[in-house]
């Protein structure tokens, strides 16, 4: 065996031990909003998202969760630090392969469900026949095929969010960013939508980052949960859930679910009080 072959095999072995490179990397990222009194939204932040990972972010209101998503996606530029997606710099432009779903109902009321979903490919170079196949698949996958001719006003809130997710799905993103997508839904519907989201994650193999205020939602859905401090936001804990990939909302009956949720709240309680400007027990020490 030549030295060159031996070196190549050693490199392969090392790569397997280290694992694949992260899909997204943030290094020392900050975000300061300028003004008479500048607002520091993000303290220096590091984060790696692994291929196929389901990662959630929780934190007090106003801690910079959505700002984190903005700079990660390219919707906003960091004040300092670097963001990369698949090894390429992200700087104020959403890269191809990134899909985003927001909390607000972003369906177009004047378009049918089918036309809403197809809008995701309106400015793409995907051929018409392939576009139609993708739309048909997304409608079936999200349980919307029977409502393809309906308008958003005829649908429930949960179904309208399915439309928005389907519109993102047709672009075949490898990274899906979700900013409180189920925030306006009741608890039962949130759990069921969580099951749909897990199914989408498994079948597409995409990496998912979810911003949520719901600790139970984060505990149920995630492989890892990042806990952020009060503003300026930074990660103060990373919680590994240890759940199997094949999971659904029935996991809430697992004793570990309660342990995870309790740990998240134990890290967040003081930060939430600080964010509210309140003092905790002991006079705010």
SEGU-377613 format. One record per residue (C-alpha): residue number from 1; residue in three letters; x, y, z. Coordinates in steps of 0.05 Angstrom, whole numbers. Layout:
REM residues N
> NUM|ALA|X|Y|Z
...
REM end
This chain:
REM residues 285
> 1|UNK|0|0|0
> 2|UNK|29|66|-20
> 3|UNK|36|124|28
> 4|UNK|-14|164|-14
> 5|UNK|-67|110|-7
> 6|UNK|-54|104|68
> 7|UNK|-61|179|76
> 8|UNK|-126|179|37
> 9|UNK|-155|124|81
> 10|UNK|-132|160|144
> 11|UNK|-167|223|119
> 12|UNK|-231|184|105
> 13|UNK|-229|153|175
> 14|UNK|-218|221|207
> 15|UNK|-276|251|167
> 16|UNK|-322|195|191
> 17|UNK|-301|205|263
> 18|UNK|-312|280|260
> 19|UNK|-377|275|221
> 20|UNK|-405|318|165
> 21|UNK|-394|393|167
> 22|UNK|-451|435|196
> 23|UNK|-505|462|150
> 24|UNK|-503|529|184
> 25|UNK|-448|561|226
> 26|UNK|-451|626|265
> 27|UNK|-386|653|294
> 28|UNK|-385|712|342
> 29|UNK|-448|740|310
> 30|UNK|-476|804|340
> 31|UNK|-533|850|319
> 32|UNK|-541|922|341
> 33|UNK|-599|964|318
> 34|UNK|-575|1036|308
> 35|UNK|-610|1097|335
> 36|UNK|-604|1152|386
> 37|UNK|-599|1097|436
> 38|UNK|-573|1035|399
> 39|UNK|-604|969|418
> 40|UNK|-559|908|425
> 41|UNK|-604|851|404
> 42|UNK|-552|795|400
> 43|UNK|-490|787|442
> 44|UNK|-432|749|408
> 45|UNK|-465|683|389
> 46|UNK|-437|617|362
> 47|UNK|-481|562|334
> 48|UNK|-474|501|289
> 49|UNK|-534|466|259
> 50|UNK|-520|394|238
> 51|UNK|-548|361|174
> 52|UNK|-618|334|187
> 53|UNK|-623|363|257
> 54|UNK|-686|390|289
> 55|UNK|-663|449|331
> 56|UNK|-708|495|371
> 57|UNK|-694|563|403
> 58|UNK|-730|587|465
> 59|UNK|-720|651|505
> 60|UNK|-755|710|537
> 61|UNK|-795|759|494
> 62|UNK|-750|809|460
> 63|UNK|-687|768|472
> 64|UNK|-666|766|398
> 65|UNK|-695|700|374
> 66|UNK|-725|729|311
> 67|UNK|-663|772|301
> 68|UNK|-622|707|303
> 69|UNK|-667|677|249
> 70|UNK|-660|740|207
> 71|UNK|-584|740|205
> 72|UNK|-582|664|198
> 73|UNK|-628|666|138
> 74|UNK|-597|726|104
> 75|UNK|-658|771|115
> 76|UNK|-613|815|157
> 77|UNK|-539|827|163
> 78|UNK|-500|816|228
> 79|UNK|-465|876|258
> 80|UNK|-404|833|267
> 81|UNK|-385|760|261
> 82|UNK|-397|710|204
> 83|UNK|-454|666|181
> 84|UNK|-445|609|132
> 85|UNK|-495|562|98
> 86|UNK|-464|499|68
> 87|UNK|-396|532|73
> 88|UNK|-416|595|36
> 89|UNK|-422|664|68
> 90|UNK|-491|691|83
> 91|UNK|-495|766|81
> 92|UNK|-561|799|71
> 93|UNK|-588|752|17
> 94|UNK|-630|689|29
> 95|UNK|-590|632|-2
> 96|UNK|-621|582|-49
> 97|UNK|-641|521|-8
> 98|UNK|-668|560|51
> 99|UNK|-743|562|64
> 100|UNK|-777|607|116
> 101|UNK|-846|603|149
> 102|UNK|-869|660|194
> 103|UNK|-921|664|249
> 104|UNK|-967|711|211
> 105|UNK|-1015|681|162
> 106|UNK|-978|694|97
> 107|UNK|-1029|662|50
> 108|UNK|-1057|706|-5
> 109|UNK|-1132|712|6
> 110|UNK|-1147|724|-68
> 111|UNK|-1112|659|-90
> 112|UNK|-1137|588|-83
> 113|UNK|-1099|539|-41
> 114|UNK|-1067|509|-103
> 115|UNK|-1046|578|-130
> 116|UNK|-1019|597|-61
> 117|UNK|-975|536|-60
> 118|UNK|-953|545|-132
> 119|UNK|-933|617|-116
> 120|UNK|-871|589|-82
> 121|UNK|-844|570|-151
> 122|UNK|-869|632|-188
> 123|UNK|-800|663|-198
> 124|UNK|-762|597|-203
> 125|UNK|-733|564|-265
> 126|UNK|-769|499|-251
> 127|UNK|-804|473|-314
> 128|UNK|-880|477|-314
> 129|UNK|-892|402|-311
> 130|UNK|-843|393|-253
> 131|UNK|-875|452|-218
> 132|UNK|-943|419|-224
> 133|UNK|-916|353|-197
> 134|UNK|-885|389|-137
> 135|UNK|-949|427|-122
> 136|UNK|-991|363|-127
> 137|UNK|-942|327|-80
> 138|UNK|-942|384|-29
> 139|UNK|-1018|387|-29
> 140|UNK|-1023|312|-16
> 141|UNK|-966|312|34
> 142|UNK|-997|368|76
> 143|UNK|-1068|339|71
> 144|UNK|-1093|396|27
> 145|UNK|-1110|359|-37
> 146|UNK|-1185|361|-23
> 147|UNK|-1182|436|-11
> 148|UNK|-1140|456|-72
> 149|UNK|-1196|499|-100
> 150|UNK|-1214|532|-34
> 151|UNK|-1194|602|-12
> 152|UNK|-1157|616|54
> 153|UNK|-1218|648|85
> 154|UNK|-1253|581|80
> 155|UNK|-1198|545|120
> 156|UNK|-1181|540|194
> 157|UNK|-1119|574|221
> 158|UNK|-1082|508|224
> 159|UNK|-1098|492|151
> 160|UNK|-1075|561|129
> 161|UNK|-1008|548|162
> 162|UNK|-1006|482|124
> 163|UNK|-1014|522|61
> 164|UNK|-954|566|80
> 165|UNK|-912|506|96
> 166|UNK|-932|472|31
> 167|UNK|-912|536|-7
> 168|UNK|-843|531|25
> 169|UNK|-839|456|13
> 170|UNK|-846|461|-63
> 171|UNK|-779|497|-66
> 172|UNK|-745|434|-37
> 173|UNK|-705|471|17
> 174|UNK|-650|435|54
> 175|UNK|-658|484|112
> 176|UNK|-727|504|138
> 177|UNK|-733|562|186
> 178|UNK|-797|569|226
> 179|UNK|-812|632|267
> 180|UNK|-869|616|315
> 181|UNK|-911|583|260
> 182|UNK|-964|556|308
> 183|UNK|-966|614|356
> 184|UNK|-1038|633|339
> 185|UNK|-1065|562|345
> 186|UNK|-1098|527|405
> 187|UNK|-1059|476|444
> 188|UNK|-1091|414|414
> 189|UNK|-1081|439|343
> 190|UNK|-1008|457|360
> 191|UNK|-995|385|382
> 192|UNK|-1025|357|318
> 193|UNK|-987|407|275
> 194|UNK|-925|386|312
> 195|UNK|-937|315|289
> 196|UNK|-944|340|217
> 197|UNK|-879|379|224
> 198|UNK|-842|318|250
> 199|UNK|-868|277|192
> 200|UNK|-845|331|142
> 201|UNK|-777|333|176
> 202|UNK|-767|257|172
> 203|UNK|-791|249|100
> 204|UNK|-753|309|71
> 205|UNK|-689|300|111
> 206|UNK|-685|376|118
> 207|UNK|-651|412|175
> 208|UNK|-702|451|216
> 209|UNK|-694|510|262
> 210|UNK|-757|528|301
> 211|UNK|-766|593|341
> 212|UNK|-819|582|395
> 213|UNK|-844|609|462
> 214|UNK|-875|542|479
> 215|UNK|-828|501|521
> 216|UNK|-870|438|513
> 217|UNK|-868|447|437
> 218|UNK|-792|453|438
> 219|UNK|-785|394|485
> 220|UNK|-829|349|442
> 221|UNK|-803|367|373
> 222|UNK|-728|377|380
> 223|UNK|-663|339|379
> 224|UNK|-632|399|414
> 225|UNK|-660|461|446
> 226|UNK|-620|525|452
> 227|UNK|-639|569|511
> 228|UNK|-627|644|502
> 229|UNK|-616|697|555
> 230|UNK|-653|763|561
> 231|UNK|-629|817|513
> 232|UNK|-575|820|489
> 233|UNK|-590|748|471
> 234|UNK|-538|694|477
> 235|UNK|-543|619|487
> 236|UNK|-540|600|561
> 237|UNK|-557|526|553
> 238|UNK|-561|471|501
> 239|UNK|-608|415|519
> 240|UNK|-602|347|484
> 241|UNK|-670|312|485
> 242|UNK|-646|243|465
> 243|UNK|-712|227|429
> 244|UNK|-715|175|374
> 245|UNK|-725|201|303
> 246|UNK|-791|165|299
> 247|UNK|-830|205|349
> 248|UNK|-897|242|355
> 249|UNK|-938|280|406
> 250|UNK|-950|217|447
> 251|UNK|-879|228|474
> 252|UNK|-908|280|522
> 253|UNK|-927|222|568
> 254|UNK|-854|202|574
> 255|UNK|-825|222|643
> 256|UNK|-764|252|608
> 257|UNK|-810|301|573
> 258|UNK|-827|332|640
> 259|UNK|-754|333|660
> 260|UNK|-734|369|596
> 261|UNK|-790|421|602
> 262|UNK|-771|433|675
> 263|UNK|-698|443|657
> 264|UNK|-717|493|603
> 265|UNK|-761|532|651
> 266|UNK|-708|531|706
> 267|UNK|-659|565|659
> 268|UNK|-711|614|631
> 269|UNK|-748|637|693
> 270|UNK|-696|687|718
> 271|UNK|-683|710|646
> 272|UNK|-757|722|635
> 273|UNK|-762|763|698
> 274|UNK|-702|803|677
> 275|UNK|-733|815|609
> 276|UNK|-797|840|642
> 277|UNK|-757|887|686
> 278|UNK|-782|851|747
> 279|UNK|-743|830|808
> 280|UNK|-740|758|830
> 281|UNK|-739|733|902
> 282|UNK|-686|765|945
> 283|UNK|-692|835|918
> 284|UNK|-666|820|848
> 285|UNK|-597|794|868
REM end
